[in-house]
Amino acid sequence: MRDALPAGHLVNWFGHAAGALVFGLFLGLLAGDRSPGRNKAVAATWIALLWNVAELAGLVLGAAPAWLLAFESTAFSLLPALLYDLVIGGSPRWAVRAGYALSAGAALFHLAELVSDSEVLHGAGLYMVATGFCALAVYAAIGRRKRALPALALLLLSLSILHFAEDEQHTAWWVELLVHHAGIPLSMFVLLQDYRFVFLDALIRFLANIFAALVFAAAGQVWWEKWPSTALAGFTILLVLYAFTRTRLEALLTRLVFRRTDLTGLLDSLRPAPDEASFLSHAEARIRQYFASGEPSWEAEDAIEGPFVLGDGAEAALGVRGAEGQIRLIRLGRRHGGRRYLSGDLEALRKVGGKLNESLEFMREEELRRLVSQAELRALQAQIHPHFLFNALNTLYGIIPKEAAGARRTVLNLSDIFRYFLQTEQTFVPLQDELHIVKAYLEIEQLRLGNRLKVAFSAPNDALLAPIPLLSVQPLVENAVKHGIAAKAEGGAVTVTARREGDSLWLEVHDTGGGFAASRHQSGAGVGLENVRQRLRLCYGAAAALEVESSSAGTTVRFPVPFPL
């Protein structure tokens, strides 16, 4: 493995140093990859890196100890098995097992060299790997047409292993370069078959930084030689210019190599629209067009905010915050030409996500202003002649004979209910006020339904003053009576319960009706529930919750509100 000539030593130094740098860089790239198949690529990269580092250590030591030679040979024998697994994609399993068996057998031969002076073991292990993987590589090239080039690279790598089994005192430096170091580019070719765009992206940034650093280092040297008295000021200026130039140079190279167009046009097209769903559909179409993305091949499971890539970087997604704090995913499929989503693409998606969230927030504020305006208009319409309504009820109450206590009580209940409904300036009321209106409403319904409607209330005294959203319980009770009890010939019971659980007050309405499935007014019940759900969202935002349990035995609707300590 060593060339005694200076030229050969120089080639070995350069080759293994370059190999260690390249494999180290690729290992750093793989650290950010979360695809399921990355472990094999990581293991192969580690082995290749350690092999190059061990070779460099041997060059430093001059005469490498036996354990280091055994380590080098073992690492280089294990590498083809992992590369072969990557070439054929893990299938068929017998071929993968055969590859690992070959490498394991060769590794045992090399480790046995530590306890035996036989030179036969070294050559036997290398010949085993070379001939075995040549046969497997030919099989892969014939059976895996889409991966024929990586299989050919593996075949050449296997042939290059024979170089290590022969007399290693070569005199020609070009032999060392073409044969000894063939494993470095060939291994990288196999590893990069699924990561070539990621690696190219990082390599472009690396070269841009190195080029800019060299230019400004040379400029700093010239400044030091010509104007040493202003060296500190000069270095400060050059550092600022370096940071500016490096960023611009990276952007220029990325645009030239990956043909990225200006992001401004896309951002300008993401303007607010009247409808959130149509806006997001339009945005998704524009984003896919910008990134030359096809239809995605996966369904969303766990949604996270911001951009992320899937698998080997062939597909991506952008999560934006929708209504009620939910994450809406914009999915991007495979790009035309086989390009991957690189770091620059993720940065562009991050900017797009910021623009989308900004537009969505503006649209929600506009919708809220519209709803407020509508509510104010309706409140004004409801207050046009409120005095006429209450005067009419008072007159009706006065002309009803005192003997008709039920009728007089109904008029009073109606008056209380109408007055309560017209409290448009209030958002929260004490629980006892809401329960008072619920009882008034149920008394009216009991006059209509008679013994078919039974009611019960349960609320601790310390909860009666707790603030709850206006008209958050009464619509649920009305739903229970209309679509639960009244729909059954035998009637049923409605129970209203308030109970404390930690720092929350749970309000629950239960009825013994037939449930939603048996109700002919299911859509009406849904409207009532949605009204309460919307009221809770407006009051508590994403923390709002409305739980519904319905079966043939009845329906229970409950929700929590904060309970002040």
Protein Blocks (a to p, Z undefined) as FASTA:
>chain_A
ZZfbfklmmmmmmmmmmmmmmmmmmmmmmmmpccfklmmmmmmmmmmmmmmmmmmmmmmn
opacfklmmmmmmmmmmmmmmmmmmmnnopafklmmmmmmmmmmmmmmmmmmmmpcbfkl
mmmmmmmmmmmmmmmmmmmmmmmmmlmmmmmmmmmmmmmmmmmmmcfbdfbfklmmmmmm
mmmmmmmmmmmmmmmmmmmmmmmmmmmmmmmmmmmmmmmmmmmmmmmmlmmmmmmmmmmm
mmmmmmmmmmmmmmmmnopacfklmmmmmccdfblklmmmmmmmmmmmmnopacdfbdcf
bdcedjddehjhpaccdddddehhiacdddddddehhiacdfklmmmmmmmmmmmmmmmm
mmmmmmmmmmmmmmmmmmmmmmmmmmlmmmmmmmmmmmpcfklmmlmmmmmmmmmmmmmm
mmmmbfbdcfklmmmmmmmmmmmmmmmnmmmbccdddddfklmmpccdehklmmmmmmmm
mmmmmmpmnlpadddddddehjaccdddddfbebjmlpcklmmmmmmmmmmmmmmmmmno
mmpccdddddfkbccddddddddZZ
